[in-house]
């Protein structure tokens, strides 16, 4: 009996120890769960603080960017067709130059690489655009005319030489931004422009005729030569301009742009207007490529009779620019 009692006591002791161990294990598990929950809570708080810090950093970075000047240099190439007329000292000569003619007259063109420079601060942007072009020996014509006495054949060389310095400058203001949809939808930006345009024009028209005339029943050939005339003159003026532009940011790398302005209003030229449109592709953080089309129409006239100088020409063609940001 005592043996059974001793055995029962030992079993009771072992059971009590097992129960105690289980109780301790449960307590430890509860402690571990509690500690895990606390750790997760701390992790969430840390993540939220990090996110808030990142947002704070990004907003402060954008504020810093808005408070700093950003600069842009864009050398470009413009290959314009030309159509209109040039009048120098009363001599009016039509000008018609296609893009193919322009390529065939590469040796007759002297073009200093044009460029545009801009400085942006917040919504404001200052800019200047400079272009110089010199063209000579643009036209050559052959004339043959039947008359009562015979045939007159002559080679007439009509040279139109022109130099043009075009400098535009002004200030832009971003009027508003508009998101065209939800999420990552394209963003539209609209800005207005005010500035001025300085133009220097120097034109020269020269005519030289050399040929022969077959006259009479015996087709007597009579040479014709030594007939030449040239005249030249120059003008420069400065005029106001106003304009507007629209930019659509398709994504981080691609944007569409269209811009136009109008000026003169009789202060310089009678009327000058232009439009530019195209696509800009971001190559990296500091460089972009722009490809588009530009049209510039100039209507200037001064004087009358033999002293008249006029430049009424429309220039339009493809436009390519390399944009550097710094």
Phi, psi and omega in degrees: 000315177297326179296314179298321179296319179294319180297314179299321179295318179295317179297319178297320178296317179296318179297317179297321178294320179296316179297318179298318179297317178298320178297318178296320180297317178297319179296318179296320179297317178298320178296319179297316179299317180298317179296322179297317179297320177297320180295317177297320179297317178296321179297316178298317179298319179295319179295317179296319178296321179295317179298315178298321178296321179295315178300318179297319179295316182295318179294320179292326178295316179296322178296320178296318178298320180293332182273355182249153177284140174239134186244154183215129176238127186225090168292144185216167176235132178230124181246088187266139162288153181230135178213131180155219181207153176234131179241123180232121181051044177084352179266111182264131181227124177293148179236123177219108185228113180274173179295323176295319177298323181297318178293325179287344181251030182301322181290342182264003182250134173240109184235122171278134185305115179287159180207160174232136179236135181224151176227119183250139175220104183065235180275351186260146177217128172261143184209157174214142182229124185236133179215135177231136182216138176229128180231139180214157181053055186278330187234139173220129183228148175245132185239132175225128185225134177269126178239174183297322184275349183161210183237136176248121178241130182213146172259114181254122177257115179248112182257130173243110178255136184214137171240139182219125172245120182239118179234121178245145182208156180172193180224137177250150175226126179284112187282316179196164173240149182214122177278124185269057180137198183255158174064237184269031179294155179302150179248133180256134177237135181237129179227159178245160188222143172217140182182210182214168180222123175253132180228137173238125181235133172228119182238151178215128178244123179234139180233126176227127183239132176213131182183211183209161178230130175259114189235143174086172183294333181268010180050053177291126182268124180243120180289148176237130180193173177077009179263113183211150178205141177214153178209153182209163179187166181219154177214152170219152181202163176230141186214157177279161174213152173224152182193185180207160180213154179231132176234132178242114178276102180293312175206194183292339186250346188228134177215151176253144183219139174218136183213148177212155176210163179218143183204188181095278179055029179084353178282317173245273172278167173294316177195132175226131179217156179207155174224145178223136178210151179174196184238135176247130181243122181281117179275320178201188184296333187245005182213141176221159178241130179242132177228131182192210186219140182229138177230128179229125181240122183240130178229099181233137177211141180208139179083184180205164179061226183287348181257009184285135173235126181217145177222104181236087189223140171250129179242130181208142180174178181295150187225128182225129183225146172251121188252127178246128181250137178205000000 
